[in-house]
Amino acid sequence: MRMFVAVLPPDRVVEDLDDFLEVRRDAAGAPRWSASHQWHVTLAFLPDVPERAVEPLVDGTAAAAARTERMSLSLTGGGCFPDVAAARVLVAEIGGGESLAPLARAVRSAASVVGAAPDGGPFRPHLTLGRFGRPTDATRWVRLLDTYRGPSWTVEDVAVIASHLPRERGHRPRHEVLARVPLSG
């Protein structure tokens, strides 16, 4: 099963950024936008979780979250993967995101212990906004996002999510929240 563990921004935060982007969505050279109802800050991406590991993964995530104090985050500024000159992915940066790094390490460790090896490189807190069909110079998009300062919020929990890939080309993955586990405090 394809899964991830993430922080889900509250509706008011999602709506604020969605309103900011709305008038820009149809601009020439825009990325293929991610659905705002699926926006999240990934702590660990788990491409192949055995069914037997799902419950232990939730338990391990809950233990990691219970050792983590609540924190304040915001969406502020923009960036790209792999870089702005040859962007494939456009992201919103996370103000206060460095405070998520210990939690991300703990969640990734818990996933490894239960046989749900995480994928990806070093943790870089971000929220994926869209994807470009080919490498693109996204300087203008990053400059635009650098003018954005979203409302802050307190992270109170972490979600364990199953990601169901579409059966047909052109459709989006479906995300199913399996559990939300609280942070300490």
C-alpha positions in Angstrom: 0.0 0.0 0.0 1.3 3.5 -0.9 1.1 5.8 2.2 2.5 8.9 3.7 2.5 10.6 7.1 1.8 14.4 7.0 0.7 17.5 8.7 -2.6 18.7 7.3 -3.1 22.5 7.4 -6.5 23.7 8.7 -9.2 24.7 6.2 -8.7 28.5 6.9 -5.0 28.2 5.9 -5.8 26.2 2.8 -8.6 28.6 1.7 -6.3 31.6 2.2 -3.6 30.2 -0.1 -6.2 28.9 -2.6 -7.8 32.4 -2.8 -4.3 33.9 -3.5 -3.7 31.4 -6.3 -7.2 31.4 -7.8 -6.6 34.4 -10.2 -3.3 32.9 -11.3 -4.4 29.3 -12.1 -5.0 29.9 -15.8 -1.9 31.9 -16.5 0.4 30.8 -19.3 3.0 28.4 -18.2 1.2 27.5 -15.0 1.9 24.1 -13.5 -0.8 21.4 -13.3 -2.2 22.4 -9.9 -2.6 20.0 -7.0 -6.1 19.9 -5.6 -6.2 22.2 -2.6 -8.3 19.7 -0.5 -5.3 17.3 -0.7 -2.6 19.8 0.3 -0.3 18.5 3.1 3.2 18.7 4.5 4.8 15.3 4.1 6.9 14.0 7.0 7.5 10.6 5.4 6.5 9.1 2.1 6.1 5.3 2.2 5.8 3.9 -1.3 5.2 0.2 -0.4 3.7 -0.5 3.1 2.8 -4.2 3.7 -0.7 -4.6 5.0 0.7 -6.2 8.2 2.7 -3.0 8.9 -0.2 -0.5 8.8 -1.3 -0.8 12.4 2.3 -0.8 13.8 3.0 2.2 11.6 0.1 4.1 13.1 1.3 3.1 16.6 4.8 4.2 15.9 3.6 7.5 14.4 1.5 8.0 17.5 4.5 7.4 19.8 6.6 9.8 17.8 3.9 12.4 17.9 3.3 12.0 21.6 7.0 13.0 22.2 6.6 16.1 20.1 5.3 19.5 21.4 2.8 21.4 19.3 4.3 24.0 17.1 3.3 27.0 15.0 3.7 26.9 11.2 2.7 29.1 8.3 2.8 29.0 4.5 5.2 31.6 3.3 7.2 32.0 0.1 7.9 29.5 -2.7 10.4 27.1 -4.1 10.9 24.3 -6.6 12.2 20.8 -7.0 14.8 20.1 -8.2 15.6 23.8 -8.7 14.0 27.0 -10.0 15.8 26.9 -13.4 14.6 23.3 -14.2 11.5 23.0 -12.0 9.3 20.0 -12.0 7.5 20.8 -8.8 6.3 24.1 -7.4 6.0 24.4 -3.7 5.0 26.7 -0.9 7.6 26.9 1.8 6.8 26.4 5.5 7.5 29.1 8.0 8.7 27.4 11.1 9.2 24.2 9.2 12.5 23.5 10.7 10.7 22.6 13.9 9.2 19.6 12.0 12.6 18.0 11.3 12.8 16.0 14.6 9.3 14.7 14.1 10.0 13.7 10.5 13.1 11.8 11.6 11.1 10.0 14.3 8.3 9.1 12.0 10.7 7.8 9.3 12.5 5.8 11.9 9.2 4.3 13.2 8.3 3.4 9.6 11.6 1.7 9.0 11.3 -0.4 12.2 7.9 -1.8 11.1 9.0 -2.6 7.5 7.6 0.4 5.8 10.8 1.9 4.4 10.5 5.7 3.7 11.4 7.0 0.3 13.1 10.3 -0.6 16.1 12.3 0.4 16.7 14.7 3.3 13.5 16.3 4.8 12.6 19.6 3.3 9.3 21.0 4.7 7.0 22.1 1.9 3.5 21.9 0.5 3.3 20.8 -3.2 1.2 23.2 -5.2 1.7 21.9 -8.7 3.8 20.0 -11.2 5.2 21.1 -14.5 5.0 18.7 -17.5 8.7 19.3 -18.3 11.6 21.1 -16.7 10.6 24.7 -16.5 12.2 28.0 -15.4 9.8 28.8 -12.6 11.5 32.1 -11.4 8.3 34.1 -11.9 6.2 31.6 -9.9 8.7 31.6 -7.0 8.8 35.4 -7.1 5.0 35.5 -6.9 4.9 33.0 -4.0 7.6 35.0 -2.2 5.0 37.8 -1.9 2.6 35.4 0.0 2.4 35.3 3.8 -0.3 33.0 5.0 -1.9 32.8 8.4 -0.1 30.8 11.1 -1.6 27.8 12.8 -0.8 25.4 15.6 0.0 21.8 14.6 -2.0 19.7 16.9 -1.8 16.3 15.2 -0.3 14.2 12.4 -2.2 12.2 9.8 -1.4 8.7 8.5 -2.7 8.6 5.0 -3.2 5.9 2.3 -2.7 7.2 -1.2 -4.7 5.3 -3.8 -3.3 5.8 -7.3 -5.9 6.4 -10.1 -6.7 3.5 -12.4 -7.1 5.8 -15.4 -4.7 8.4 -16.9 -5.5 12.0 -16.1 -7.1 11.3 -12.8 -5.6 12.2 -9.4 -4.7 10.0 -6.5 -7.3 9.6 -3.8 -6.1 10.2 -0.2 -7.7 8.4 2.7 -6.9 9.5 6.2 -6.4 6.2 8.2 -5.6 7.9 11.5 -4.9 11.3 13.1 -2.6 11.1 16.1 -2.1 14.1 18.5 1.1 15.9 19.4 2.0 16.4 23.0 0.7 19.4 24.9 
